[in-house]
Amino acid sequence: MIKAVIFDLDGTLLNRDASLQSFIDEQYERFKSRWEKVPKSRYTERFIELDARGLVWKDRVYQQLAEEFELKIAWEVLLEDYMINFKQHCIPFPHMKFLMKQLKGKSLRLGIISNGKGQFQLDAIQALGIEPYMDVILISEWEGMKKPDPNLFNKGLARLGVHPEEAMYVGDHPDNDIKGARAAGIKTVWKRDAEWSSAEADYIIEGLAEIATIVEQENLQIRAFQEADLEEVVALFYGTVHTVNAVDYSGEQLAAWAPKDEQAKKAAAWRESLKQNLSYIAEIDGEVAGFCDMTPAGYLNRLYVHKDYQRQGIATHLVGQLEQEAKRLQLTSIYTDASLTAKPFFERIGYRLVREQTVERRGVVLPNCRMQKKLSSG
């Protein structure tokens, strides 16, 4: 189970390219009278080139710029200006603050491990407004070691009070971030960067909004149904039918399918069938996120995922569990009566349409699909 998420800063939380561009533009204008005939576009281009995506510290960058362009200003003045004013130009990647709130809402511990100058990096973290969310902040200058040294990651784990298998590290650099974290035994997420073609990470993402889903998948547990789950299971059924299935069924059909005045009766009716069938619960952080059941003959009777956990792979995990059980029972196939809403999902995981059909509930006709999957013997 993931208990902590640790982040790199530059290129992961901080959009360093956009931030640097914003700062250079403003610094150029501030010292415009000292540049003489140096075009802004050329100065900016050369700055970014010398900066090498932050891998070259700015004292060397400014010294080189001063020499090449014969600037009428000391490079030390420009460096001091950078140290003082860069924080005013810190631009986060989309969804950054919302992600922090999401993860903290799940009682996860959060941290940042960053290479760089101590106060400068801390200023950037504070400018992004995320320092209050962090339980640990480790910056290479202050720690006396830098990524990809696994000892720096181990120190972060110790400070967070978690084991390597309980942590996830998110970064953009294939070596400093991904290889370093993997060497410490931490699960890794590579935030894709066009500078590199690939990274040997457990997950690859395009943006920060994907992190919460990955954490939920990691913390997903499939377990056997217990009678104590019944009330939550029935509530999930009603909640899902009246929201998720509303895309394909009318209000009249939904009311016939899951009549709210029969919720108490539903619990009583389901108690025995769920106990008799092969029934499983998908649980995330102690909450029922989905459930399914199958008869010993291979009829997949119910499959529902909580409306707040749709499209996160939960249904796939639940059906996978039932397919394992079916193979254990030496069944050759599984069949189900899928709703119109569920039909595309079942098709994606290898079920074929046997026939379109209808059922009647409370005098209301509801269409569904008989579907079947043949099981391999392996």
Residue frames relative to the residue before (quaternion, step in Angstrom):
aa qw qx qy qz dx dy dz
M 1.0000 0.0000 0.0000 0.0000 0.00 0.00 0.00
I 0.3957 -0.7107 0.5334 0.2322 3.56 -0.96 0.90
K 0.0883 -0.8104 0.5791 0.0123 3.55 -0.75 1.12
A 0.7937 0.1655 -0.0821 0.5796 3.58 1.23 -0.36
V 0.1277 -0.7553 0.6381 0.0782 3.55 -1.15 0.73
I 0.1186 -0.7934 0.5967 0.0192 3.55 -0.78 1.12
F 0.1862 -0.8097 0.5533 0.0605 3.56 -0.95 0.92
D 0.4091 -0.5782 0.6385 0.3011 3.46 -1.40 0.43
L 0.4448 -0.6949 0.4905 0.2805 3.61 -1.21 0.34
D 0.7943 0.3231 -0.1738 0.4842 3.58 0.29 -1.28
G 0.8183 0.1928 -0.1704 0.5140 3.56 -0.75 1.07
T 0.7035 0.4043 -0.2560 0.5254 3.57 1.29 -0.12
L 0.7755 0.1670 -0.0846 0.6030 3.57 0.77 -1.05
L 0.7411 0.3423 -0.1752 0.5504 3.54 1.01 -0.94
N 0.3191 -0.7121 0.5918 0.2021 3.57 -0.81 1.01
R 0.1893 -0.8505 0.4809 0.0975 3.51 0.26 1.30
D 0.6223 0.5514 -0.3546 0.4277 3.60 0.97 -0.76
A 0.6931 0.4611 -0.2744 0.4814 3.58 0.87 -0.96
S 0.6421 0.5289 -0.3203 0.4532 3.58 1.02 -0.82
L 0.6698 0.4983 -0.2986 0.4624 3.56 0.91 -0.92
Q 0.6334 0.5289 -0.3320 0.4570 3.58 0.97 -0.83
S 0.6504 0.5185 -0.3091 0.4611 3.56 0.96 -0.89
F 0.6721 0.4963 -0.3010 0.4597 3.57 0.93 -0.89
I 0.6547 0.5203 -0.3245 0.4420 3.60 0.85 -0.94
D 0.6291 0.5410 -0.3334 0.4477 3.57 0.96 -0.88
E 0.7054 0.4665 -0.2632 0.4642 3.55 0.87 -0.99
Q 0.6530 0.5062 -0.3235 0.4612 3.60 0.97 -0.79
Y 0.6192 0.5458 -0.3466 0.4457 3.58 0.97 -0.78
E 0.6826 0.4801 -0.2899 0.4684 3.57 0.90 -0.92
R 0.6421 0.5444 -0.3291 0.4278 3.58 1.01 -0.79
F 0.7819 0.2665 -0.1387 0.5462 3.59 1.02 -0.79
K 0.1904 0.8489 -0.4804 0.1111 3.56 1.24 0.43
S 0.6633 0.5305 -0.3142 0.4242 3.58 0.96 -0.83
R 0.6785 0.4975 -0.2881 0.4573 3.60 1.23 -0.42
W 0.6047 0.5953 -0.3548 0.3925 3.59 1.24 -0.27
E 0.2292 -0.7841 0.5228 0.2437 3.56 1.23 -0.61
K 0.8393 -0.2133 0.1538 0.4758 3.61 -0.63 -1.07
V 0.3946 0.7037 -0.5009 0.3133 3.59 1.14 0.50
P 0.3553 -0.7456 0.5139 0.2318 3.66 -0.47 1.10
K 0.5744 -0.6136 0.4246 0.3365 3.54 -1.04 0.82
S 0.6557 0.5245 -0.3198 0.4390 3.58 0.91 -0.88
R 0.6707 0.4913 -0.2983 0.4689 3.59 0.99 -0.83
Y 0.6355 0.5269 -0.3240 0.4622 3.58 1.00 -0.83
T 0.6675 0.5063 -0.2926 0.4610 3.56 0.91 -0.97
E 0.6544 0.5265 -0.3042 0.4495 3.56 0.89 -0.96
R 0.6969 0.4681 -0.2760 0.4680 3.57 0.89 -0.95
F 0.6002 0.5571 -0.3568 0.4496 3.60 1.03 -0.74
I 0.6933 0.4775 -0.2781 0.4626 3.57 0.78 -1.04
E 0.6299 0.5396 -0.3240 0.4550 3.57 1.05 -0.77
L 0.6991 0.4621 -0.2638 0.4776 3.59 0.87 -0.97
D 0.6148 0.5795 -0.3330 0.4188 3.57 1.10 -0.73
A 0.1332 -0.8413 0.5114 0.1137 3.60 1.18 -0.61
R 0.6731 -0.5255 0.2823 0.4372 3.55 0.87 1.09
G 0.7350 -0.4561 0.2268 0.4476 3.55 1.00 0.87
L 0.5247 0.6554 -0.4091 0.3574 3.58 1.24 -0.05
V 0.6976 0.3695 -0.2540 0.5588 3.59 1.27 -0.30
W 0.4035 -0.7306 0.4869 0.2576 3.57 -0.69 1.05
K 0.6293 -0.6315 0.3289 0.3115 3.54 -1.13 0.79
D 0.5175 0.6091 -0.4566 0.3908 3.63 1.09 -0.26
R 0.6782 0.4755 -0.2843 0.4828 3.57 0.96 -0.87
V 0.6216 0.5489 -0.3382 0.4449 3.57 1.03 -0.79
Y 0.7206 0.4455 -0.2609 0.4629 3.57 0.78 -1.02
Q 0.6012 0.5448 -0.3660 0.4558 3.59 1.05 -0.63
Q 0.6747 0.4937 -0.2926 0.4640 3.56 0.93 -0.91
L 0.6451 0.5213 -0.3187 0.4587 3.58 0.99 -0.84
A 0.6524 0.5261 -0.3107 0.4483 3.57 0.95 -0.93
E 0.6773 0.4902 -0.2876 0.4672 3.55 1.03 -0.83
E 0.6959 0.4958 -0.2852 0.4342 3.58 0.80 -0.99
F 0.7891 0.3243 -0.1550 0.4981 3.56 0.89 -0.98
E 0.3552 -0.7572 0.4755 0.2726 3.58 1.34 0.03
L 0.0789 0.8455 -0.5196 0.0940 3.52 0.90 1.04
K 0.3486 -0.7327 0.5478 0.2040 3.55 -1.05 0.78
I 0.6176 0.4509 -0.3710 0.5269 3.51 0.83 1.09
A 0.5151 -0.6538 0.4545 0.3172 3.57 -0.97 0.82
W 0.5278 -0.6460 0.4473 0.3226 3.56 -0.96 0.86
E 0.5872 0.5867 -0.3670 0.4199 3.59 1.15 -0.60
V 0.6205 0.5405 -0.3369 0.4575 3.59 1.10 -0.71
L 0.6617 0.5014 -0.2974 0.4714 3.56 0.98 -0.86
L 0.6404 0.5218 -0.3229 0.4618 3.57 1.02 -0.81
E 0.6519 0.5071 -0.3167 0.4665 3.58 0.93 -0.86
D 0.6276 0.5343 -0.3268 0.4624 3.56 1.04 -0.81
Y 0.6311 0.5291 -0.3161 0.4710 3.57 1.05 -0.82
M 0.6733 0.5115 -0.2949 0.4451 3.57 0.85 -0.98
I 0.7119 0.4605 -0.2528 0.4662 3.57 1.00 -0.84
N 0.8293 0.3341 -0.1183 0.4320 3.56 0.77 -1.04
F 0.4768 0.6804 -0.4607 0.3122 3.63 1.14 -0.27
K 0.6246 0.5854 -0.3455 0.3844 3.59 0.97 -0.83
Q 0.6212 0.5510 -0.3426 0.4395 3.58 1.19 -0.46
H 0.7175 0.4252 -0.2300 0.5015 3.57 1.28 -0.22
C 0.3776 0.7468 -0.4771 0.2683 3.61 1.22 0.28
I 0.0787 -0.7994 0.5955 -0.0154 3.55 -0.68 1.18
P 0.2971 -0.7717 0.5308 0.1857 3.62 -0.64 1.03
F 0.5253 -0.5594 0.5136 0.3839 3.52 -1.32 0.21
P 0.6508 -0.5293 0.3612 0.4072 3.62 -1.13 0.53
H 0.8402 0.2287 -0.2006 0.4489 3.53 -1.24 0.74
M 0.3735 0.7650 -0.4756 0.2215 3.63 1.21 0.01
K 0.7225 0.4376 -0.2672 0.4638 3.60 0.65 -1.07
F 0.6351 0.5306 -0.3275 0.4558 3.58 1.00 -0.82
L 0.6257 0.5406 -0.3316 0.4542 3.58 1.03 -0.81
M 0.6461 0.5233 -0.3280 0.4486 3.59 0.91 -0.87
K 0.6507 0.5060 -0.3104 0.4735 3.57 0.99 -0.83
Q 0.6257 0.5457 -0.3270 0.4514 3.57 1.02 -0.84
L 0.7142 0.4649 -0.2618 0.4530 3.55 0.76 -1.08
K 0.6475 0.5007 -0.3211 0.4763 3.58 0.99 -0.76
G 0.6198 0.5528 -0.3313 0.4478 3.56 1.14 -0.67
K 0.6795 0.4402 -0.2717 0.5202 3.56 1.27 -0.38
S 0.4919 -0.6989 0.3912 0.3415 3.57 1.34 0.34
L 0.3664 0.7149 -0.5086 0.3098 3.58 1.07 0.72
R 0.3972 -0.6708 0.5670 0.2661 3.54 -1.19 0.60
L 0.1722 -0.8097 0.5587 0.0503 3.56 -0.97 0.90
G 0.0143 0.8069 -0.5901 0.0241 3.54 -1.14 0.64
I 0.2318 -0.7252 0.6255 0.1706 3.53 -1.38 0.24
I 0.0313 -0.7481 0.6625 0.0238 3.56 -1.03 0.88
S 0.0710 0.8317 -0.5360 0.1263 3.55 -0.43 1.25
N 0.3672 -0.6645 0.5980 0.2568 3.53 -1.18 0.64
G 0.5243 0.6483 -0.4548 0.3130 3.57 -1.10 0.63
K 0.6788 -0.4492 0.3872 0.4331 3.52 -1.39 -0.13
G 0.5881 -0.6584 0.3483 0.3152 3.54 -0.82 1.05
Q 0.7638 0.3777 -0.2246 0.4727 3.58 0.47 -1.18
F 0.6106 0.5645 -0.3472 0.4336 3.57 1.06 -0.74
Q 0.6879 0.4649 -0.2812 0.4813 3.60 0.87 -0.93
L 0.6410 0.5166 -0.3285 0.4630 3.58 1.00 -0.79
D 0.6074 0.5471 -0.3471 0.4596 3.59 1.04 -0.74
A 0.6568 0.5074 -0.3076 0.4653 3.58 0.99 -0.85
I 0.6353 0.5263 -0.3216 0.4646 3.58 0.98 -0.84
Q 0.6702 0.4883 -0.2908 0.4773 3.56 0.95 -0.89
A 0.6385 0.5323 -0.3254 0.4506 3.58 1.02 -0.78
L 0.6584 0.4953 -0.2997 0.4810 3.58 1.11 -0.66
G 0.4269 -0.7391 0.4299 0.2944 3.57 1.26 -0.27
I 0.5622 0.6340 -0.3728 0.3782 3.59 1.17 0.46
E 0.3977 0.7320 -0.4805 0.2740 3.61 1.20 -0.02
P 0.6605 0.5229 -0.3407 0.4174 3.67 0.86 -0.78
Y 0.6483 0.5265 -0.3228 0.4454 3.60 1.16 -0.47
M 0.6654 0.5596 -0.2892 0.4007 3.57 1.18 -0.54
D 0.3131 -0.7346 0.5761 0.1743 3.55 -0.98 0.93
V 0.7879 0.0941 -0.0283 0.6079 3.57 1.19 -0.60
I 0.0030 0.7569 -0.6535 -0.0047 3.56 -1.08 0.82
L 0.0073 -0.7954 0.6047 -0.0408 3.57 -0.62 1.17
I 0.0449 -0.7930 0.6072 -0.0199 3.57 -0.74 1.12
S 0.5925 -0.6627 0.3248 0.3229 3.53 -0.71 1.17
E 0.6438 0.5322 -0.3485 0.4253 3.63 0.84 -0.86
W 0.7166 0.4478 -0.2527 0.4713 3.57 0.90 -0.91
E 0.7022 0.4681 -0.2677 0.4650 3.59 1.11 -0.61
G 0.4079 -0.7393 0.4533 0.2856 3.60 1.23 -0.28
M 0.7278 0.2512 -0.2261 0.5967 3.57 1.21 0.50
K 0.2005 -0.8036 0.5535 0.0869 3.54 -1.14 0.54
K 0.6028 -0.5300 0.4489 0.3927 3.53 -1.28 0.40
P 0.5771 -0.0984 -0.8069 -0.0781 1.62 -2.15 1.32
D 0.2475 0.7841 -0.5363 0.1906 3.64 1.14 0.42
P 0.3977 -0.7431 0.4795 0.2444 3.64 -0.53 1.10
N 0.5501 0.6188 -0.4012 0.3918 3.59 1.17 -0.42
L 0.6176 0.5342 -0.3490 0.4599 3.58 1.10 -0.62
F 0.6509 0.4932 -0.3066 0.4889 3.57 1.03 -0.78
N 0.6345 0.5317 -0.3292 0.4542 3.59 0.99 -0.80
K 0.6261 0.5298 -0.3343 0.4643 3.57 1.05 -0.74
G 0.6373 0.5269 -0.3204 0.4620 3.56 1.02 -0.78
L 0.6371 0.5260 -0.3193 0.4642 3.57 0.99 -0.85
A 0.6613 0.5139 -0.3047 0.4537 3.56 0.92 -0.93
R 0.6702 0.4981 -0.2953 0.4643 3.57 0.95 -0.87
L 0.6866 0.4621 -0.2745 0.4896 3.57 1.11 -0.67
G 0.3885 -0.7496 0.4573 0.2794 3.57 1.24 -0.34
V 0.5808 0.5592 -0.3872 0.4472 3.58 1.06 0.76
H 0.4804 -0.6286 0.5259 0.3121 3.54 -1.30 0.40
P 0.6841 -0.4993 0.3231 0.4223 3.63 -1.15 0.45
E 0.6943 0.4831 -0.2872 0.4495 3.60 0.91 -0.87
E 0.6553 0.4972 -0.3088 0.4775 3.59 1.28 -0.19
A 0.6858 0.4684 -0.2650 0.4900 3.59 1.30 0.03
M 0.1598 -0.7489 0.6357 0.0973 3.51 -1.32 0.47
Y 0.1532 -0.7906 0.5879 0.0768 3.57 -0.93 0.90
V 0.1621 -0.7881 0.5917 0.0506 3.56 -0.91 1.01
G 0.2204 0.7841 -0.5551 0.1689 3.59 -0.69 1.05
D 0.4598 -0.7047 0.4784 0.2511 3.55 -1.29 0.28
H 0.6694 0.4978 -0.3084 0.4572 3.61 1.18 -0.38
P 0.4645 -0.7218 0.4351 0.2718 3.63 -0.60 1.10
D 0.7425 0.3844 -0.2212 0.5019 3.60 1.03 -0.72
N 0.7261 0.4480 -0.2612 0.4515 3.58 0.56 -1.15
D 0.7635 0.3610 -0.1914 0.5001 3.57 0.93 -0.88
I 0.7808 0.3867 -0.2107 0.4431 3.56 0.46 -1.23
K 0.7017 0.4433 -0.2855 0.4791 3.62 0.75 -0.96
G 0.6400 0.5369 -0.3286 0.4407 3.57 0.99 -0.79
A 0.6877 0.4735 -0.2811 0.4731 3.57 0.88 -0.94
R 0.6446 0.5178 -0.3261 0.4583 3.59 0.99 -0.80
A 0.6234 0.5419 -0.3386 0.4507 3.59 1.06 -0.72
A 0.6832 0.4469 -0.2747 0.5081 3.57 1.21 -0.52
G 0.5605 -0.6416 0.3677 0.3729 3.59 1.28 0.09
I 0.4904 0.6712 -0.4167 0.3680 3.57 1.28 0.31
K 0.4819 -0.6304 0.5211 0.3145 3.57 -1.08 0.72
T 0.2018 -0.8357 0.5075 0.0572 3.58 -0.84 0.97
V 0.1371 -0.7478 0.6453 0.0746 3.52 -1.27 0.66
W 0.1865 -0.7875 0.5796 0.0948 3.56 -0.65 1.11
K 0.2418 -0.7312 0.6218 0.1424 3.56 -0.76 1.07
R 0.4387 -0.7585 0.4143 0.2460 3.51 -0.26 1.32
D 0.0438 -0.7755 0.6294 -0.0218 3.53 -1.00 0.97
A 0.5053 -0.6947 0.4278 0.2812 3.57 -0.80 1.04
E 0.5389 0.6386 -0.3965 0.3803 3.59 1.23 -0.36
W 0.7815 0.2232 -0.1097 0.5722 3.59 1.14 -0.67
S 0.4894 -0.6955 0.4492 0.2738 3.56 -1.02 0.77
S 0.8133 -0.0646 0.0772 0.5730 3.59 1.05 -0.66
A 0.1099 -0.7543 0.6398 0.0981 3.52 -1.39 0.11
E 0.4446 -0.6964 0.4975 0.2642 3.58 -1.07 0.74
A 0.2282 0.7930 -0.5188 0.2232 3.54 0.53 1.26
D 0.5887 -0.5658 0.4403 0.3734 3.56 -1.27 0.36
Y 0.7826 0.0792 -0.0305 0.6167 3.55 1.14 -0.71
I 0.1539 -0.7485 0.6353 0.1114 3.55 -1.23 0.56
I 0.0540 -0.8148 0.5772 -0.0112 3.57 -0.77 1.04
E 0.4298 -0.6715 0.5397 0.2705 3.52 -1.31 0.37
G 0.8218 0.0195 0.0287 0.5687 3.58 1.08 -0.67
L 0.6832 -0.5265 0.3354 0.3788 3.55 -1.28 0.41
A 0.5637 0.6297 -0.3882 0.3675 3.60 1.10 -0.57
E 0.6339 0.5620 -0.3253 0.4200 3.60 1.20 -0.45
I 0.5204 0.6890 -0.4007 0.3066 3.58 1.19 -0.45
A 0.6594 0.5294 -0.3279 0.4211 3.60 0.82 -0.96
T 0.6467 0.5195 -0.3165 0.4601 3.58 1.01 -0.80
I 0.6371 0.5248 -0.3267 0.4604 3.58 0.99 -0.81
V 0.6406 0.5166 -0.3243 0.4665 3.58 0.95 -0.85
E 0.6580 0.5070 -0.3130 0.4603 3.58 0.93 -0.86
Q 0.6393 0.5153 -0.3260 0.4685 3.60 0.99 -0.77
E 0.6522 0.5131 -0.3096 0.4642 3.56 0.99 -0.84
N 0.7443 0.4064 -0.2126 0.4854 3.57 1.03 -0.79
L 0.4452 0.6901 -0.4516 0.3485 3.56 1.30 0.16
Q 0.0594 -0.7817 0.6208 0.0109 3.57 -0.94 0.96
I 0.1949 -0.7493 0.6224 0.1148 3.56 -0.96 0.91
R 0.0903 0.7998 -0.5839 0.1059 3.57 -0.66 1.09
A 0.6409 -0.5256 0.3958 0.3954 3.54 -1.29 0.28
F 0.5526 -0.6020 0.4716 0.3313 3.56 -1.15 0.69
Q 0.1119 -0.7585 0.6387 0.0645 3.54 -1.13 0.78
E 0.6208 -0.5755 0.3713 0.3814 3.58 -1.04 0.67
A 0.5997 0.5770 -0.3516 0.4287 3.58 1.13 -0.59
D 0.6145 0.5621 -0.3406 0.4365 3.60 1.25 -0.36
L 0.4665 0.7548 -0.4119 0.2073 3.56 1.20 -0.56
E 0.6814 0.4971 -0.3052 0.4421 3.59 0.75 -0.98
E 0.6786 0.4838 -0.2869 0.4723 3.58 0.94 -0.90
V 0.6245 0.5447 -0.3299 0.4522 3.59 1.06 -0.76
V 0.6753 0.4863 -0.2963 0.4687 3.58 0.88 -0.93
A 0.6391 0.5175 -0.3233 0.4681 3.59 0.98 -0.81
L 0.6295 0.5255 -0.3278 0.4691 3.58 1.04 -0.79
F 0.6227 0.5509 -0.3314 0.4460 3.59 0.97 -0.87
Y 0.6926 0.4679 -0.2815 0.4714 3.57 0.79 -1.00
G 0.6658 0.5176 -0.3061 0.4417 3.57 0.90 -0.89
T 0.6779 0.4927 -0.2875 0.4637 3.57 0.99 -0.84
V 0.6586 0.5205 -0.3182 0.4405 3.59 0.83 -0.97
H 0.7546 0.4192 -0.2229 0.4530 3.58 0.81 -1.00
T 0.7097 0.3688 -0.2790 0.5316 3.61 1.23 0.09
V 0.7543 0.4003 -0.2263 0.4686 3.58 0.48 -1.20
N 0.7410 0.4204 -0.2360 0.4675 3.59 0.85 -0.93
A 0.4716 0.6845 -0.4339 0.3474 3.59 1.27 -0.11
V 0.5294 0.6280 -0.4021 0.4045 3.59 1.26 -0.29
D 0.8097 0.2959 -0.1108 0.4946 3.59 0.99 -0.85
Y 0.7580 0.3205 -0.1817 0.5382 3.60 1.22 -0.26
S 0.5155 -0.6492 0.4701 0.3029 3.56 -1.15 0.69
G 0.6753 -0.4792 0.3648 0.4258 3.55 -1.28 0.25
E 0.6297 0.5318 -0.3264 0.4626 3.58 1.05 -0.77
Q 0.6692 0.4949 -0.2988 0.4668 3.58 0.95 -0.86
L 0.6483 0.5138 -0.3196 0.4621 3.59 0.98 -0.81
A 0.6513 0.5175 -0.3132 0.4582 3.58 1.00 -0.83
A 0.6604 0.4821 -0.3060 0.4877 3.58 1.11 -0.63
W 0.6482 0.5279 -0.3005 0.4592 3.57 1.07 -0.78
A 0.8035 0.0381 0.0225 0.5937 3.56 0.88 -0.95
P 0.0615 -0.8345 0.5474 0.0129 3.60 0.39 1.22
K 0.4251 -0.7503 0.4466 0.2383 3.54 -0.58 1.16
D 0.6362 0.5316 -0.3441 0.4408 3.59 1.12 -0.50
E 0.6962 0.4379 -0.2752 0.4977 3.60 1.27 -0.09
Q 0.3097 0.7917 -0.4904 0.1918 3.60 1.22 0.26
A 0.6529 0.5050 -0.3204 0.4647 3.60 0.97 -0.81
K 0.6452 0.5126 -0.3150 0.4709 3.59 1.02 -0.82
K 0.6133 0.5715 -0.3405 0.4258 3.54 1.04 -0.83
A 0.6416 0.5276 -0.3231 0.4535 3.57 0.96 -0.86
A 0.6674 0.4969 -0.3030 0.4645 3.57 0.92 -0.89
A 0.6768 0.5002 -0.2922 0.4543 3.58 0.97 -0.87
W 0.7058 0.4729 -0.2637 0.4568 3.56 1.02 -0.78
R 0.5074 0.6831 -0.4303 0.3013 3.58 1.09 -0.57
E 0.7382 0.4286 -0.2457 0.4594 3.57 0.71 -1.04
S 0.6727 0.5024 -0.3216 0.4378 3.59 0.87 -0.87
L 0.6539 0.5007 -0.3225 0.4666 3.60 0.99 -0.73
K 0.6453 0.5025 -0.3191 0.4788 3.58 1.10 -0.65
Q 0.6968 0.4751 -0.2769 0.4605 3.58 0.99 -0.80
N 0.6919 0.4679 -0.2759 0.4756 3.58 1.03 -0.75
L 0.5424 -0.5338 0.5066 0.4053 3.53 -1.37 -0.03
S 0.0556 0.8449 -0.5179 0.1215 3.56 -0.04 1.34
Y 0.0587 -0.8194 0.5698 -0.0228 3.56 -0.90 0.99
I 0.2794 -0.7385 0.5998 0.1298 3.48 -1.29 0.68
A 0.2161 -0.7095 0.6512 0.1605 3.55 -1.13 0.75
E 0.0496 -0.8266 0.5592 -0.0395 3.55 -0.58 1.19
I 0.0415 -0.7707 0.6358 0.0074 3.56 -1.01 0.91
D 0.8444 -0.0902 0.0172 0.5277 3.55 -0.67 1.15
G 0.7422 -0.4350 0.2215 0.4592 3.56 0.94 0.93
E 0.6443 0.4992 -0.3179 0.4844 3.60 1.27 -0.02
V 0.4507 -0.6641 0.5226 0.2874 3.57 -1.02 0.80
A 0.1366 -0.8176 0.5584 0.0317 3.56 -0.56 1.22
G 0.7978 -0.0835 0.0587 0.5943 3.58 1.25 -0.28
F 0.0661 -0.7898 0.6064 0.0639 3.58 -1.26 0.23
C 0.0406 -0.7793 0.6249 0.0256 3.54 -1.29 0.39
D 0.0099 -0.7858 0.6155 0.0600 3.54 -1.27 0.24
M 0.1171 -0.7775 0.6173 0.0263 3.54 -1.26 0.62
T 0.4441 -0.6715 0.5188 0.2877 3.56 -1.03 0.77
P 0.6368 -0.5312 0.3828 0.4071 3.62 -1.17 0.36
A 0.6468 0.5167 -0.3211 0.4599 3.60 1.23 -0.38
G 0.6117 -0.6028 0.3374 0.3854 3.60 1.26 0.00
Y 0.4792 0.6354 -0.4676 0.3847 3.60 1.16 0.48
L 0.2719 -0.7511 0.5826 0.1497 3.57 -0.59 1.19
N 0.2294 -0.8526 0.4635 0.0743 3.50 -0.10 1.39
R 0.8124 -0.0107 0.0613 0.5798 3.58 0.82 -1.03
L 0.0890 0.7540 -0.6480 0.0615 3.54 -1.14 0.77
Y 0.1672 0.7843 -0.5737 0.1665 3.55 -0.42 1.25
V 0.1385 -0.7663 0.6242 0.0620 3.53 -1.09 0.85
H 0.5907 -0.6018 0.4163 0.3400 3.55 -0.96 0.95
K 0.5834 -0.6229 0.4021 0.3317 3.56 -0.99 0.87
D 0.6914 0.4734 -0.2809 0.4679 3.61 1.11 -0.59
Y 0.7273 0.3959 -0.2327 0.5100 3.60 1.27 -0.12
Q 0.2889 0.7780 -0.5081 0.2306 3.57 1.14 0.57
R 0.8546 0.1840 -0.1390 0.4652 3.57 -1.31 0.56
Q 0.5403 0.6005 -0.4193 0.4143 3.56 0.99 0.84
G 0.6363 -0.5753 0.3187 0.4032 3.58 1.21 0.40
I 0.4284 0.7293 -0.4534 0.2811 3.59 1.26 0.02
A 0.6522 0.5089 -0.3221 0.4604 3.59 0.90 -0.87
T 0.6246 0.5432 -0.3360 0.4494 3.58 1.02 -0.77
H 0.6557 0.5006 -0.3078 0.4741 3.58 0.97 -0.84
L 0.6596 0.5117 -0.3147 0.4517 3.59 0.93 -0.85
V 0.6796 0.4676 -0.2962 0.4814 3.59 0.85 -0.91
G 0.6035 0.5610 -0.3506 0.4451 3.57 1.06 -0.69
Q 0.6353 0.5198 -0.3235 0.4707 3.56 1.04 -0.77
L 0.6626 0.4962 -0.3061 0.4701 3.59 0.96 -0.84
E 0.6441 0.5186 -0.3299 0.4554 3.59 0.99 -0.74
Q 0.6066 0.5328 -0.3497 0.4753 3.58 1.09 -0.65
E 0.6591 0.5017 -0.3055 0.4695 3.57 0.96 -0.89
A 0.6358 0.5359 -0.3300 0.4469 3.59 0.99 -0.81
K 0.6527 0.4983 -0.3110 0.4785 3.58 0.99 -0.80
R 0.6208 0.5397 -0.3406 0.4553 3.56 1.04 -0.77
L 0.7003 0.4412 -0.2511 0.5019 3.56 1.11 -0.75
Q 0.4242 -0.7324 0.4229 0.3236 3.57 1.40 0.07
L 0.2903 0.7351 -0.5444 0.2809 3.56 1.02 0.86
T 0.3890 -0.7382 0.5048 0.2212 3.57 -1.08 0.67
S 0.8070 0.0526 -0.0287 0.5875 3.58 1.22 -0.29
I 0.2432 -0.7061 0.6376 0.1890 3.52 -1.41 0.22
Y 0.0594 -0.7940 0.6034 0.0434 3.58 -1.00 0.74
T 0.0501 -0.7981 0.6003 -0.0128 3.55 -1.20 0.56
D 0.3360 -0.6753 0.6058 0.2529 3.53 -1.34 0.27
A 0.1136 -0.8495 0.5151 0.0148 3.54 0.00 1.34
S 0.4834 -0.6350 0.5175 0.3087 3.54 -1.09 0.72
L 0.6524 -0.4884 0.3874 0.4311 3.57 -1.26 0.26
T 0.6297 0.5464 -0.3236 0.4474 3.56 1.11 -0.71
A 0.7358 0.4371 -0.2272 0.4647 3.56 0.96 -0.90
K 0.4782 0.7140 -0.4235 0.2865 3.60 1.18 -0.47
P 0.6795 0.4792 -0.3279 0.4484 3.70 0.75 -0.84
F 0.6132 0.5439 -0.3516 0.4522 3.59 1.06 -0.71
F 0.6885 0.4781 -0.2943 0.4591 3.58 0.79 -0.98
E 0.6169 0.5383 -0.3507 0.4546 3.59 1.03 -0.68
R 0.6513 0.5335 -0.3176 0.4363 3.59 0.98 -0.84
I 0.7581 0.3688 -0.2132 0.4938 3.59 1.04 -0.67
G 0.7404 -0.4996 0.2152 0.3948 3.55 1.15 0.64
Y 0.5086 0.6198 -0.4453 0.3987 3.60 1.21 0.23
R 0.2245 -0.7710 0.5804 0.1354 3.58 -1.04 0.75
L 0.5352 -0.6258 0.4700 0.3180 3.51 -1.20 0.62
V 0.2452 -0.7555 0.5923 0.1351 3.57 -0.83 1.02
R 0.7537 -0.2430 0.1740 0.5853 3.56 0.94 -0.95
E 0.4061 -0.6345 0.5888 0.2930 3.50 -1.32 0.39
Q 0.0138 0.8164 -0.5726 0.0736 3.56 -0.93 0.87
T 0.2796 -0.7346 0.5829 0.2060 3.55 -1.31 -0.01
V 0.1424 -0.7338 0.6528 0.1230 3.52 -1.31 0.44
E 0.3131 -0.7471 0.5550 0.1891 3.55 -1.20 0.48
R 0.0105 -0.7772 0.6284 -0.0324 3.54 -0.91 1.02
R 0.8429 -0.0591 0.0052 0.5348 3.57 -0.70 1.12
G 0.7045 -0.4769 0.2549 0.4596 3.55 1.04 0.80
V 0.6179 0.5178 -0.3377 0.4858 3.57 1.31 0.14
V 0.3489 -0.7467 0.5332 0.1910 3.57 -0.89 0.96
L 0.0701 -0.7839 0.6168 0.0088 3.56 -0.92 1.02
P 0.3060 -0.7540 0.5477 0.1949 3.62 -0.74 0.96
N 0.0909 0.7666 -0.6353 0.0232 3.56 -1.20 0.60
C 0.4165 -0.7158 0.5164 0.2180 3.57 -1.28 -0.02
R 0.3039 -0.7011 0.6107 0.2078 3.56 -0.87 0.94
M 0.0134 0.8052 -0.5885 0.0717 3.57 -0.73 1.14
Q 0.1057 -0.8052 0.5833 0.0144 3.55 -1.13 0.66
K 0.0973 -0.7661 0.6310 0.0738 3.53 -1.20 0.61
K 0.3106 -0.7254 0.5837 0.1914 3.54 -0.88 0.96
L 0.3159 -0.7729 0.5287 0.1527 3.56 -0.90 0.95
S 0.4191 -0.6776 0.5410 0.2694 3.52 -1.02 0.79
S 0.5335 -0.6507 0.4414 0.3117 3.56 -1.16 0.56
G 0.5813 0.6210 -0.3651 0.3784 3.60 1.25 -0.37
